[in-house]
Amino acid sequence: MSVRTIGVVMNGVTGRMGYRQHLVRSVLAINEQGGVTLSDGGRVKIKPVLVGRNADKLADIATKHGISDFTTELDSALADDDNLIYFDAQVTSARVKAVLKAIEAGKHIYAEKPTAESTQEAMALAEAATAKGVKNGVVQDKLFLPGLLKLKRLIDGGFFGRILSVRGEFGYWVFEGDWQEAQRPSWNYRAEDGGGIVLDMFPHWHYVMENLFGRVQSVYARAVTHVPARVDEQGNTYQATADDAAYGIFELEGGIVAQINSSWTVRVNRDELVEFQVDGTHGSAVAGLRNCRVQHRSATPKPVWNPDLPATARFRDGWQEVPDNAEFDNGFKVQWEAFIKHVLEDAPFPNDFASGARGVQLAELGLRSSAEGRRIEVPQL
Ligand SMILES: NC(=O)c1ccc[n+]([C@@H]2O[C@H](COP(=O)([O-])OP(=O)(O)OC[C@H]3O[C@@H](n4cnc5c(N)ncnc54)[C@H](O)[C@@H]3O)[C@@H](O)[C@H]2O)c1
């Protein structure tokens, strides 16, 4: 069977996501396995063309991984007809300008979330891509996590009966940078640079809710900056102008209430960094990144409230692990493979710029809800 190679312009590969998840764990891993297999059995390998602001950093990555093409000139990478796809994992604030350029150059576009900082810009990207007739996709990696795939399997199998509510708990302590280095980039904590946990995480929660449970109809959120000053990569103290925690309530179609806490100022007392508890009339589940535990109505204990007695029941022992029953590959890589099949053979790819824009809309309305102290209906885009 034939093997062809397509060029993919990758912008932002010196960053955390661009390097680890997209270049190493996805694109290079796909090439190592022999490419993406198309429906006719043909294979497609990817020639990454690295783009960034710092030639030395790009050269280091290129040398380390035996990559021949890198440039600081986005325009020249876009001018090459062999490059079919433009991928963007830059800081969020740099995305719109570069993506619009790539659309104009006729490239198919794959981008990290959020696709833009405002709904208006995110919609403009979706419209520009449609007008130009280029394929477009946004990273929605959480949908491909083993834990959430098992949760989806439970939903599809009717395990829950009628789903009543979802409780999401996401977060961990991000060090302030003074006595221990921060494990996230400082722009995340500056609103003027596209930071903030609402803009970062609400797009994720949006596609999780929309794909697993139903359309999001309203949002009430309280976004706060618990830690007002942090220390950046250069050791300088800066004001944290963006929210570092958000407490949100979302009403979904079918009357489901989802309550999701997102925080970079919480210490983990959970099994995983994100967990969703779903309660339904027939059963409940707790899904994390990898694992998923269930309790059926037939195995539900009957606690009686009595604070005079010590707690003896081991509630967590009454849950059962959902088996894998499948091989789970890296979610970023799975989505890359799907996007390449979408570009080359029109395979379905629902995670498009329009869905990305709905995620940005939820973030924008979440911030407005917090500023105005009220619940906000989500208009349908
Ligand atoms: N899908 C996910 O789970 C996930 C997780 C984290 C971040 N992200 C998204 O990925 C994108 C990158 O995040 P990251 O954590 O990798 O950030 P990062 O700071 O580690 O990397 C940012 C990249 O953008 C480049 N860049 C371009 N213009 C810049 C500018 N003006 N200032 C600073 N850097 C600039 C940097 O050189 C670097 O390559 C963001 O949009 C973020 O929302 C997605």
The ligand as a Gaussian input file, in Angstrom:
#p B3LYP/6-31G(d) Opt

LIG

0 1
 N       -5.573000      20.906000      25.467000
 C       -5.084000      21.108000      26.666000
 O       -5.285000      20.326000      27.577000
 C       -4.258000      22.334000      26.949000
 C       -3.496000      22.398000      28.120000
 C       -2.725000      23.526000      28.336000
 C       -2.718000      24.573000      27.428000
 N       -3.492000      24.479000      26.315000
 C       -3.515000      25.576000      25.332000
 O       -2.328000      25.492000      24.561000
 C       -1.841000      26.796000      24.263000
 C       -0.386000      26.889000      24.712000
 O       -0.311000      26.689000      26.106000
 P        1.040000      26.204000      26.807000
 O        0.663000      25.861000      28.198000
 O        1.732000      25.226000      25.950000
 O        1.846000      27.599000      26.832000
 P        3.435000      27.856000      26.769000
 O        3.642000      29.199000      27.373000
 O        4.178000      26.698000      27.335000
 O        3.740000      27.891000      25.208000
 C        3.330000      28.966000      24.409000
 C        3.935000      28.886000      23.021000
 O        3.501000      30.047000      22.292000
 C        4.658000      30.761000      21.813000
 N        4.333000      32.196000      21.719000
 C        3.947000      32.811000      20.593000
 N        3.708000      34.103000      20.815000
 C        3.949000      34.331000      22.112000
 C        3.906000      35.490000      22.928000
 N        3.533000      36.663000      22.437000
 N        4.222000      35.344000      24.232000
 C        4.587000      34.159000      24.746000
 N        4.642000      33.003000      23.994000
 C        4.336000      33.108000      22.693000
 C        5.759000      30.385000      22.779000
 O        7.032000      30.594000      22.183000
 C        5.453000      28.910000      23.027000
 O        5.929000      28.129000      21.952000
 C       -2.778000      27.772000      24.961000
 O       -3.699000      28.289000      24.048000
 C       -3.494000      26.932000      25.984000
 O       -4.819000      27.386000      26.233000
 C       -4.239000      23.390000      26.059000

